[in-house]
Amino acid sequence: MNTKAIVSDLLNEKPYLRDDDNKLCTHIWYKEMKILGYDPHNIPATDFLLLYAKNKVTLAPSIKRARAKLQEENIFLRGKKYYIRKGVAQDKWKSKLGYNI
């Protein structure tokens, strides 16, 4: 399963992950560590860092990009922060920069 499909499944199953990339990443890494044969509850930080450095677990920027793209394409996967960023905050910055809204 590719990263985008995994992220899509998690955003559908657990709506609270839509607004928190850190929690989204940890959910994915938890599952990946189990697949790799590690006990996610007892893995030393150094072991996890080695897995990350060797690309054995999905890199955080890839997860974040997949989440952002999915939320851009599918309104049902968007969290509350999406609307704050794209609505209120975006309009505020457009106004400050002198763009007509």
Secondary structure, DSSP 8 states (H G I E B T S, - for coil): --HHHHHHHHHHH-GGGGG-HHHHHHHHHHHHHHHTT--TTS--HHHHHHHHHTTSS--HHHHHHHHHHHHHH-GGG--HHHHIIIIIIHHHHHHHHT---
